[in-house]
Amino acid sequence: MNLQVFEFNMLPTNTYVVWDEGREAVLIDPACYGPSEQQVLARFLTAEGLTVRHILCTHFHFDHIFGVPFAETLCNLYCEAHEGDSWWAEHNADEVRTFGIPYPGTPPVIGHTLHDGDIIRCGTLELQCLHTPGHSRGSVSFYCAAEGVLFSGDTLFAYGGVGRTDLHGGDYAELLYSIRTRLFTLPDATVVYPGHGPSTTIRTERNFHNI
């Protein structure tokens, strides 16, 4: 597995490009805001000769999907997200204004629906969709067992951090349950790539938490 991370937008949010030796790629949480950040992503995909097969969203909060319309046009694909975040697909433009951030264009809709247990295949890569609600109703994590890698979105952060639960659909008890039963059951050595901040491991985060 090859991986590149970009930090995009004012929050800032991690966007991941993951690809195999055949240059087939998955784009996770395209968060690029505005033309300059969009071109950073486009230039990288072109320079590496990558063909994006899936645009995956860990959840549909605005900071994680700013770049979805651009990515969909660039890659001729529809994004994929859990239907539990359909409310956010309808209300992102309103919600972003409460943060004083101008919305760049028209918010995207969920193009293809992901379900718990779905396997996303891209060349030789396989990612399993794990429904991990709590940060939002539709939050999911993507787990690659063969590589020992997890993309946790805003469910789990490094150094004992967890996603906020004060936005629509958030539930703190549900978030902790998702972490305990879906993420902390993964192997200790699993590398966690979160939606914000640095990477970590399941072992490290289990030691931080008492849940």
C-alpha positions in Angstrom: 0.0 0.0 0.0 1.2 3.5 -0.9 -0.2 6.5 1.0 -0.1 10.3 0.8 -1.7 12.6 3.2 -2.7 16.2 2.6 -3.9 18.7 5.2 -6.6 20.8 3.6 -8.9 23.8 4.5 -9.0 26.0 7.5 -9.8 23.4 10.2 -7.5 21.6 8.9 -8.6 18.2 7.7 -6.6 15.1 6.5 -7.2 13.9 2.9 -5.7 10.5 2.1 -4.7 9.1 -1.3 -4.1 5.3 -1.1 -2.9 3.3 -4.1 -1.5 -0.1 -5.1 1.4 -1.0 -7.3 -0.9 -0.9 -10.4 -1.5 2.8 -9.7 -5.2 2.3 -8.8 -6.2 4.6 -6.0 -8.8 5.4 -3.4 -9.4 9.0 -2.3 -10.6 9.3 1.3 -12.2 12.5 2.6 -11.4 15.0 -0.2 -11.3 18.2 1.9 -9.6 20.6 -0.5 -11.1 24.1 -0.2 -10.9 26.4 -3.2 -8.9 26.3 -6.5 -5.4 26.3 -5.0 -6.0 23.3 -2.8 -7.9 21.5 -5.6 -4.9 21.9 -7.9 -2.5 20.5 -5.3 -4.6 17.3 -5.3 -5.0 17.2 -9.0 -1.4 17.7 -9.7 -0.4 14.9 -7.3 -2.8 12.4 -8.9 -1.5 13.3 -12.4 2.2 13.3 -11.4 1.8 9.8 -9.8 -0.2 8.5 -12.7 -3.0 7.4 -10.4 -6.5 6.3 -11.5 -9.0 6.9 -8.7 -11.5 4.1 -8.4 -13.4 5.3 -5.2 -14.1 8.5 -3.5 -14.8 7.5 0.1 -16.2 9.7 2.9 -15.7 8.7 6.6 -18.6 11.1 7.3 -20.4 14.0 5.7 -19.4 16.9 7.9 -18.6 19.9 5.7 -14.9 20.1 6.5 -14.4 16.5 5.1 -16.3 17.0 1.9 -15.4 20.5 0.7 -13.5 18.9 -2.2 -16.0 16.2 -3.1 -17.6 18.0 -6.1 -14.2 18.8 -7.6 -13.0 15.2 -7.0 -16.2 13.8 -8.6 -15.7 15.9 -11.7 -11.9 15.2 -11.9 -12.3 11.4 -11.4 -15.7 10.9 -13.1 -17.0 9.2 -10.0 -19.7 9.7 -7.4 -18.6 9.8 -3.7 -19.5 7.0 -1.3 -20.8 7.5 2.3 -23.1 6.0 4.8 -26.8 6.8 4.6 -26.8 7.8 8.3 -25.4 11.1 7.3 -28.1 12.0 4.8 -29.2 14.9 7.1 -25.7 16.4 6.7 -25.9 16.1 2.9 -29.0 18.3 3.1 -27.9 20.8 5.7 -24.1 21.3 5.2 -24.5 24.7 3.5 -26.6 26.0 6.5 -24.3 24.4 9.1 -21.1 25.8 7.7 -22.5 29.3 8.0 -22.7 28.9 11.7 -18.9 28.6 11.7 -18.6 31.8 9.6 -17.1 29.9 6.6 -18.3 30.7 3.1 -19.3 27.5 1.3 -17.4 27.0 -1.9 -20.0 26.1 -4.5 -22.8 23.6 -4.1 -22.6 20.9 -1.3 -22.4 17.4 -2.7 -25.0 14.6 -2.1 -24.2 11.0 -1.2 -23.7 9.3 -4.6 -23.4 5.7 -3.4 -24.5 4.3 -0.1 -22.0 2.4 2.1 -23.1 -0.2 4.6 -21.4 -1.8 7.6 -19.2 -4.7 6.4 -19.0 -3.5 2.8 -15.7 -4.4 1.1 -14.3 -1.7 -1.2 -11.9 -3.2 -3.7 -9.4 -1.2 -5.7 -6.8 -3.1 -7.6 -5.1 -5.3 -5.0 -6.4 -3.3 -2.1 -9.4 -4.2 0.0 -10.9 -1.8 2.6 -13.7 -2.9 4.9 -16.3 -0.4 5.9 -16.9 -0.3 9.7 -19.9 1.6 10.8 -18.7 3.6 13.8 -21.4 6.1 14.8 -21.2 8.6 17.5 -19.4 11.6 15.9 -22.2 11.5 13.4 -24.9 8.9 12.7 -23.2 7.9 9.5 -19.6 7.9 10.6 -17.6 5.0 9.2 -14.0 3.8 9.4 -12.1 2.0 6.7 -9.9 -0.9 7.7 -7.3 -2.7 5.5 -6.5 -5.9 7.3 -3.8 -7.0 4.9 -1.8 -3.8 5.6 -2.8 -3.3 9.2 -4.2 0.2 8.6 -7.3 2.0 9.7 -8.8 5.3 8.5 -10.8 6.4 11.5 -12.3 9.7 10.3 -13.3 11.8 13.4 -14.1 8.8 15.5 -10.6 8.3 17.0 -7.7 10.7 17.2 -4.1 10.4 18.4 -3.2 10.9 22.1 -6.5 9.9 23.5 -8.6 12.2 21.4 -12.1 11.4 20.1 -14.5 13.3 17.9 -16.9 15.9 19.1 -20.5 14.9 19.7 -22.3 18.2 20.0 -23.3 18.5 16.4 -26.4 17.0 14.8 -26.5 13.2 15.2 -23.7 13.1 17.7 -23.8 10.8 20.7 -20.9 10.5 23.2 -22.0 7.1 24.6 -22.4 5.7 21.1 -19.0 7.1 20.1 -17.3 5.3 23.0 -19.2 2.1 22.2 -18.0 2.3 18.6 -14.4 2.8 19.7 -14.6 0.0 22.3 -16.4 -2.6 20.1 -15.3 -1.8 16.6 -11.9 -0.2 16.8 -10.2 -1.5 20.0 -11.0 -5.1 18.9 -8.5 -4.6 16.0 -4.9 -5.8 16.3 -2.7 -3.7 18.6 -0.2 -2.9 15.8 -3.0 -1.4 13.5 -1.9 2.1 12.3 -4.7 4.6 12.7 -4.9 7.5 10.3 -7.5 10.0 11.7 -9.4 12.8 10.1 -7.3 15.4 11.9 -3.8 15.4 13.3 -1.1 12.7 13.3 -1.3 9.0 13.0 -1.3 6.6 15.9 -1.8 3.0 16.7 -4.6 1.0 18.3 -2.2 -0.1 21.1 -1.3 3.5 21.9 -4.9 4.7 22.0 -6.1 1.7 24.0 -3.5 2.7 26.6 -4.9 6.3 26.7 -8.5 5.2 27.2 -10.4 3.4 29.9 -13.5 2.4 28.0 
